Amino acid sequence: MPEIIIERKPTEEELRNYIPVGMQTLEKKYKQLRVGKEQEFTKAHKPYCARCADLDFKDLWEEKRKEIQRKVGKEFVVDTKIIFSYPDLDKYGTESRFELKNKSPIIRDIIVDGMRVPKLVGHYFEYICKERGCGRAVEVPLEQFDIVAEIKKEK
């Protein structure tokens, strides 16, 4: 029996908010950039305020949308050419942006001769973002802790 394919073309109203699957949107591109930058700071055991970065991006994007709507008309047109620059993502990880609130040890159980023994494996540094009061905790292993302590003494 032959296959019957039924195809219906979308109406104008359905096409208005249509975004093809897998299309790279402005928000997706920003998320990729922000996550990459956040991973850099996490690997370096430094605080990074992703919440502030997301809020600033949303504010910039909303301002741009309003500007486009004023120029184009009442409806936002998907095909409109947009010149948009992302916020500088490095500024959300600068040390001057954060205030150290607390330092606490990380103690994990390890097995020695068949017994569980608590061992100090690192420290948590708890920071508060001075911009919006976001809390960030950074885990610093003991191998890196000496380096971080020396850097803080130099300043």
Protein Blocks (a to p, Z undefined) as FASTA:
>chain_A
ZZddddddddfklmmmgccehiacfklmmmmmmmmmmmmmmmnopacdfklmmmmmmmmm
mmmmmmmmmmnmmbdcfklccddddddfklmmcfklpccfbdcdddddddeehiacdddf
bdcdddddfklopacdddddfklmmmmmmmmmmZZ
